[in-house]
Each structure stands twice: as structure tokens, then as C-alpha cells.
């Protein structure tokens, strides 16, 4: 499994993402990323329009965008909708 850096502009949050966090947890996540760096890659799948849908890491993606990073390490998987939902 390869980890590649992808521009945040090419990453789309999964609108169906079941995981939500409140502002307190989001702030802790932001501070952790700023202190320790980004240690866990996002898991994404390619879409037909050339973008990637984030299957794991939607909250981290939001934090990365908020602190102005341009790229994120990603693991790219090729999954259909049913398997993507199971993974998420």
C-alpha cells in the first residue's frame, strides 16, 4: 500500500460521513496536528471527475484546510459505493 501526497483541492469530504465531532474535539485535533504534524494518512478513493472522496479522515481534512496546508498524505483505494460506506 502506497501513501501519496494529494492537493487538498482534489479532496472531497464524503457528504454521507457518519462521524461528527464538536468544536472542542476539533480544536484538540487542530492543536495535535500543529504540535506533532500529520501522522495518519487519509484514506481516499478516486472519483470519475478526477477528485478523491475521503473515506477516512474527513475531520482531519477539515483541520488541515483550516490551518492552510496544501497537501495531505493519502492512501488511495479503489472501492465501489457499498464498500466505501463499509470502510467509513
Legacy VTK file of the C-alpha trace (Angstrom):
# vtk DataFile Version 3.0
C-alpha trace
ASCII
DATASET POLYDATA
POINTS 88 float
0.000 0.000 0.000
1.432 3.333 -1.052
0.990 6.692 0.627
0.917 9.645 -1.782
0.577 13.367 -1.191
-2.540 14.834 -2.793
-3.522 18.509 -3.022
-6.350 19.365 -0.640
-8.156 20.970 -3.577
-8.576 17.492 -5.085
-10.104 16.006 -1.909
-13.842 15.986 -1.266
-15.452 15.236 2.059
-17.916 12.369 1.973
-21.316 14.061 2.384
-22.575 10.849 3.960
-19.787 10.732 6.570
-21.308 9.309 9.765
-18.568 10.653 12.052
-19.055 14.110 13.524
-17.093 15.933 16.225
-17.860 19.001 18.287
-15.758 22.170 18.331
-13.868 21.163 21.497
-12.630 17.950 19.910
-11.906 19.715 16.606
-9.748 22.243 18.479
-7.838 19.420 20.222
-7.289 17.764 16.849
-6.012 21.035 15.374
-3.559 21.534 18.259
-2.349 17.942 17.902
-1.698 18.363 14.172
0.128 21.632 14.780
2.240 20.122 17.568
3.030 16.660 16.203
2.362 17.005 12.481
0.010 14.949 10.375
0.777 11.330 11.298
-2.130 9.243 9.973
-2.822 9.348 6.220
-6.308 9.949 4.887
-7.973 7.057 3.067
-9.480 8.189 -0.228
-10.995 6.741 -3.388
-10.733 8.199 -6.873
-13.854 9.634 -8.481
-14.648 9.933 -12.174
-14.185 13.721 -12.181
-10.519 13.467 -11.119
-11.122 14.278 -7.450
-10.898 11.934 -4.482
-13.544 11.192 -1.875
-12.276 10.957 1.703
-13.431 7.705 3.305
-11.417 8.011 6.493
-10.203 11.349 7.809
-12.928 13.848 6.962
-12.450 15.658 10.289
-8.671 15.751 9.816
-9.204 17.126 6.297
-11.234 19.987 7.749
-8.456 20.768 10.225
-5.798 20.659 7.500
-7.799 23.107 5.399
-8.290 25.338 8.438
-4.564 25.623 9.127
-3.784 26.229 5.475
-1.896 23.117 4.440
-1.827 22.474 0.709
-1.382 18.701 0.616
-2.144 15.636 2.694
-0.707 12.125 2.726
-3.334 9.713 1.392
-3.842 6.014 0.858
-5.817 5.529 -2.354
-8.225 2.583 -2.502
-10.471 1.544 -5.366
-13.883 0.785 -3.829
-17.467 0.885 -5.039
-20.100 2.809 -3.059
-21.148 -0.139 -0.881
-17.596 -0.997 0.149
-16.708 2.679 0.639
-19.581 3.029 3.115
-18.477 -0.102 4.959
-14.907 1.169 5.258
-16.042 4.553 6.535
LINES 1 89
88 0 1 2 3 4 5 6 7 8 9 10 11 12 13 14 15 16 17 18 19 20 21 22 23 24 25 26 27 28 29 30 31 32 33 34 35 36 37 38 39 40 41 42 43 44 45 46 47 48 49 50 51 52 53 54 55 56 57 58 59 60 61 62 63 64 65 66 67 68 69 70 71 72 73 74 75 76 77 78 79 80 81 82 83 84 85 86 87
